[in-house]
Amino acid sequence: MLSNIPQVKHNLGLALMGLGDLEGAARVERECLEAFRAQNHPRSEGLTESYLAMILLRSGDAAAAEDAARRGCELLRIAPASRGTALAVLARALLTQGKRDEALEVAREAIELLRALGAVEEGEGLIRLAFAETLHSGGSAEAASAIADARDALLARAARIGGPNHKKSFLERVDENARTLALAERWSREAPR
């Protein structure tokens, strides 16, 4: 039986990351990894590796983030609707390290998974952003339409949120959402007329 305590703590790790406590966030996710391994719950373990990869990437350790994201991708082969997030984090970790071609390959896999499934459990915005960023890093003309698609999908999701304060928080305080909007604006200004 899966204990609820690691599930709750797993989400706490992301909350701590959002508050800027990257060390605490990584510690919590590592504790959850141990618990999920002991419970033999590979899906939760894979999700936790993905969250740990996000935290490590934000901490500036792209190589460790790559390792965690790769473990998450492998564990989540059993859960395609959850795997996209791990792929997106892996793409961003690779891109941060200058491994552009591999990053693009992984980002394409993530966006193709999203398109095939129609929706994922979480991480849609991150998947779309990673795809656009990897395209842009290689100078692809496809990047402008990818970021516009990401923006449009984000705004469609935001339109379903009740209350202007919640919508504003979703668009401005979720890192990948704010970055998507900022890049869409910037890249549209930079596009040749």
N, C-alpha and C positions, 0 to 999 in steps of 0.2 A: 504494500500500500504506500502510495506517495504521500509523504508528510507535507502539510501546507506551509510549514515554517520556511523551508527553503524557497518556495514559490513567492511568498511575501517578501523575503529578503532579496530575492532576485530582482524584484521591481524596485526595492529600496536602492539598489546599486545605481539604477538609472536616475533616480531622484537625487541621490548624492552627487552624481556627475553634473546634473543640471544646476546644483547649488555650488559647483566648483570644488567640491571635496573629492578630487580624483583619487587620492590615496585611499580614502575611506571607501569609495565606490569600488575600487579594484579589490580591496580586501574582502568586502562583502561578496562580490561575485566569485572570488576564489573559494570562499567558504561554501557558497552554494554549489560550485562545481564538485567539491568533495562530497557533499550530501547527495547530489544527483547521481554521481558515480556509485556511491554506496547503495543507493536505491535502484540502481540499474535502470535509469530513465534517460535514454539517449536523446530524446527530443528536448527535454528540459536542459540537459547538459549542453546540447548544441546551441540552444537559445542563449544560455549563459555565456558560452564561449563568444558568441556574437556581441553580447553586451560588453564583455570584458574587452573585446577587440575595439569597440567604440571608445571605451574609456582610455585604453592604452594609446590609441591614435590621438585622442584629444590631449593626452599627457605628453605627446611628442615622441613616443616610442613606436615608430611605424613598423619596425622589424618584428617586435613582439606582437603588435596588432595583427600583422600579416599571419603570424603563426597561429594566434588564437582564432582568427577568422577562417583560416584553412581547416582547423579542427572543427569549427562550427559548421562549415560547408559539408564536410565529410559526415558528421553526425546527423545532419539534417537532410541527408539524401532520402531518409524515410518520411520526411515531412516537407514536400515541395512548397507548400504555402508559407512555410516559415523560412525556407532556405534562401529566398531572395534577399533578405536583410543581411545574412552572412556574406553572400556574394557581393552586395553593394559595399559593405565595409571592407572586404578584401580588395575590391577594385580601388577604393580610396587609399588604402594602405599601400598598395602597389604603386599607385600614381604618386603618392607622397615621396616614395623612394626612387622615382624616376623610371619605373618599369612600365612605361606608357603602353607598349604593345600588349603586354600581358594584362594590364589593367583594363584596356579596351575589350579584350576577349572576355574577361570575367564580367565586365559591365554589360556587354551584349547578352551574355548568358542570363544575367539577372533580368534585363528588360524583356527578353524573349520569354522567360518564365512568367513574368507578370502578364504579358500579353496573352500567353497560352491559358493561364488560369483565369484571367479577367480581374482577379483581385487576390491580394495576399492578406495574411492575418495582421501583419504590421510591417511598416517600412516602405510603403509605396513611394512616399516622397523621397526617401533616401535612395531607393533604386533609380528613380527618374533623375535625381540630381547627379548621382555617380555616373550614369550614362552620359548625361550632358557634359559634365566636367571632363570625362575621359575623351570624348569627341573633341571638345574645345582644346584640350592639351595638344592634340595632334593637328590642330588647324583645320579640322573638318568643317565644311559648310553645313553639315547636318546638325552641328551643335546648336545653332540658333533655333532651328525648329524643335530640337529635343528639349531645350530649356523652355520654349514657348509652350510645348505640350505639357511639361512638368508644371509650369505656372497655371495653365488652364485646369489641369486635373486637381491641383491644390486648391484653386479658387472654387471649383465645383464641390470639393469636400467641405471647404469652409462655409459655403452657402447653406449646408445642411445643419450647421451648428446654431443652436438657439442662443440668443443674447449677444449683443455687440461686444461685450467685454470678453466673453469666452472665444468668440471668433477672432478678436484682435490678439488675444493671448496665443491662440493656435497659430496665427500667421506670423507673429513677431517674436514669440518666446521659444518656439520650437526651432532649434538651430537650423535644421535642413530646410524648414519652410521659409525662414527669414532669408537664408542664403539663396534659395531658389528665386524668390521675388527680387532680391537685389541683383542677381546675375541676369535674370530676364530683362530687367530694366537697363542694366549696363550694356549687355550685348545687343539690345535693340538699338541703343544710341550709337554703338560702334559699327553697326551693320552699314555697308555701303548703300548709298541712296541712289 
